[in-house]
Amino acid sequence: MNILFNGEPRSVRDAITIAELLEKLALDPRRVAVEVNLDLAPRDRHGETTLKEGDQLEVVTLVGGG
């Protein structure tokens, strides 16, 4: 199926969860914020939130420091 990931088209397998996609992309779920269709996706629900055809994801990496 096709989704938009940070504004870019991306093909992913059907019924993939946010957690599975982050793992596939080697992104640490503790260091990113995920928005699906303009709604913030709570981190504790990434494993149960299944993506659908045409979903728009924005993934922002959180950077600490001073």
C-alpha positions as CSV (number, residue, x, y, z in Angstrom):
1,M,0.0,0.0,0.0
2,N,1.1,3.6,-0.4
3,I,1.5,6.3,2.3
4,L,3.1,9.7,2.5
5,F,6.1,9.7,4.8
6,N,7.3,13.2,5.6
7,G,5.8,14.4,2.3
8,E,7.3,11.7,0.2
9,P,5.4,8.7,-1.3
10,R,6.5,5.4,0.2
11,S,5.3,1.9,-0.4
12,V,4.8,-0.3,2.7
13,R,3.2,-3.7,3.4
14,D,-0.5,-3.8,4.2
15,A,-1.6,-3.5,7.8
16,I,1.8,-2.3,9.0
17,T,1.8,-0.6,12.4
18,I,3.6,2.6,13.3
19,A,5.9,0.6,15.6
20,E,6.8,-1.9,12.8
21,L,7.4,1.0,10.3
22,L,9.7,2.8,12.8
23,E,11.6,-0.5,13.4
24,K,12.0,-1.1,9.6
25,L,13.4,2.5,9.2
26,A,15.8,2.0,12.2
27,L,14.2,4.9,14.1
28,D,14.2,4.8,17.9
29,P,10.6,5.2,19.0
30,R,11.8,7.0,22.1
31,R,13.4,9.7,20.0
32,V,10.7,10.5,17.5
33,A,7.2,12.1,17.5
34,V,4.7,10.7,15.0
35,E,1.7,12.4,13.5
36,V,-0.8,10.5,11.4
37,N,-3.2,12.6,9.2
38,L,-2.4,15.7,11.3
39,D,-3.1,13.9,14.7
40,L,-0.3,13.2,17.1
41,A,0.0,9.4,17.6
42,P,0.7,8.6,21.3
43,R,3.9,6.6,21.7
44,D,2.1,3.9,23.8
45,R,-0.3,3.2,20.9
46,H,2.3,2.8,18.1
47,G,2.1,-1.0,18.3
48,E,-1.6,-1.0,17.9
49,T,-2.0,1.8,15.3
50,T,-2.3,0.2,11.9
51,L,-1.7,2.4,8.9
52,K,-4.1,2.6,6.0
53,E,-3.8,3.3,2.3
54,G,-3.1,7.0,1.8
55,D,-2.2,7.8,5.4
56,Q,0.1,10.8,5.8
57,L,2.8,10.4,8.4
58,E,5.1,13.1,9.7
59,V,8.0,11.8,11.8
60,V,10.2,14.3,13.7
61,T,13.4,13.2,15.4
62,L,13.8,14.7,18.8
63,V,17.3,16.1,19.5
64,G,18.5,16.9,23.0
65,G,21.4,19.1,24.0
66,G,22.2,22.5,25.1
